[in-house]
Amino acid sequence: MSTSGNTMPGHAAPLRYDTASRTFHWVTVALVLATIALGLWIAHARPEEEAFKLTLYNIHESIGVTIWIITLARLAWRLGHPAPPLPAELPRAIRIAARANHSAFYLWLLTMPLVGFLATNAWGFPLRWFGLIPLPDPVGKNIPLAETLTAIHRLMAWTLGAMIVLHVFAALWHQAVRRDGTLRKML
């Protein structure tokens, strides 16, 4: 569970996340940033060439499915490999906010790809994961449902962006102001 030097003498709680947890975190970060970039590109640049636009959508949606799978694996791993404890002197309100933000991340990383996947199906575009593996089409074409799911997905995307900003700000605050080692746990 922990490596040498990863725990304090006489303590079972790790001082930093294990290698697998850190890998899950940083791969998720890279994939989420890629989906955000692709989502913004699709929404605002609006590629004229239809085939190119569909390729961008496929990559965006395929990465979303990948994030969903990784998040399930990450949660399964977390069951046997708990997070290092928060600093003991951290105020209760900040502890609650940190736990709420992490829980919201997991909720969003599980539900947002599903909403996007269902929206894609409802628009009448079954997904082939990275153009290779056809995924089920549980909804079928339903434009009113597609519009609703797309609006929910878009709102979730903006909310996720706000959560990311809060998370990064908190990590930097822990590093620069509190100097409590919290950021080092994930590096």
Secondary structure as GFF3:
##gff-version 3
##sequence-region A 1 187
A	DSSP	alpha_helix	19	40	.	.	.	ID=ss1
A	DSSP	pi_helix	41	45	.	.	.	ID=ss2
A	DSSP	alpha_helix	50	80	.	.	.	ID=ss3
A	DSSP	alpha_helix	92	122	.	.	.	ID=ss4
A	DSSP	beta_strand	128	129	.	.	.	ID=ss5
A	DSSP	beta_strand	133	134	.	.	.	ID=ss6
A	DSSP	alpha_helix	143	173	.	.	.	ID=ss7
A	DSSP	pi_helix	174	178	.	.	.	ID=ss8
A	DSSP	three_ten_helix	183	186	.	.	.	ID=ss9
###
